Amino acid sequence: MILTVMAIPIVSFTAFAFGRNPFIWAFWAYLFQFWCLIPLFLMKKRQRPELPQSILKLAGEINLKRELRKIKTPDDLLGQGEKK
């Protein structure tokens, strides 16, 4: 049972990385555990669908906020090579 619980997310993420439907491969992982990785690795890889613009925009905003939090003084705006 533990092997099945471990196999489902690993196989699903691998299937998603290979451009396959992770839900179908999660079902196969439930039935065959890690044995379903063999056909998954042997199949031709498909290109993953691109992420929606809304997700990319949200990730960009989060990254910008994280970078802006590091700026405390105007001297923080200088690059690493230009610091005194």
Solvent accessible surface area in square Angstrom, and as a share of the most:
residue,aa,sasa,rsa
1,M,173,0.77
2,I,134,0.68
3,L,86,0.43
4,T,13,0.07
5,V,88,0.51
6,M,96,0.43
7,A,0,0.00
8,I,53,0.27
9,P,59,0.37
10,I,81,0.41
11,V,0,0.00
12,S,18,0.12
13,F,150,0.63
14,T,26,0.15
15,A,0,0.00
16,F,85,0.35
17,A,58,0.45
18,F,27,0.11
19,G,15,0.15
20,R,30,0.11
21,N,71,0.36
22,P,36,0.23
23,F,164,0.68
24,I,91,0.46
25,W,27,0.10
26,A,21,0.16
27,F,112,0.47
28,W,101,0.35
29,A,0,0.00
30,Y,128,0.49
31,L,86,0.43
32,F,106,0.44
33,Q,54,0.24
34,F,59,0.24
35,W,186,0.65
36,C,7,0.04
37,L,29,0.14
38,I,92,0.47
39,P,59,0.37
40,L,1,0.01
41,F,120,0.50
42,L,143,0.71
43,M,78,0.35
44,K,176,0.75
45,K,128,0.54
46,R,149,0.54
47,Q,175,0.78
48,R,129,0.47
49,P,106,0.67
50,E,165,0.74
51,L,96,0.48
52,P,75,0.47
53,Q,141,0.63
54,S,80,0.52
55,I,86,0.44
56,L,83,0.41
57,K,139,0.59
58,L,104,0.52
59,A,56,0.43
60,G,41,0.39
61,E,76,0.34
62,I,83,0.42
63,N,79,0.41
64,L,106,0.53
65,K,127,0.54
66,R,126,0.46
67,E,83,0.37
68,L,98,0.49
69,R,162,0.59
70,K,127,0.54
71,I,67,0.34
72,K,161,0.68
73,T,68,0.39
74,P,109,0.69
75,D,97,0.51
76,D,54,0.28
77,L,121,0.60
78,L,69,0.34
79,G,38,0.37
80,Q,158,0.70
81,G,81,0.78
82,E,116,0.52
83,K,108,0.46
84,K,238,1.01
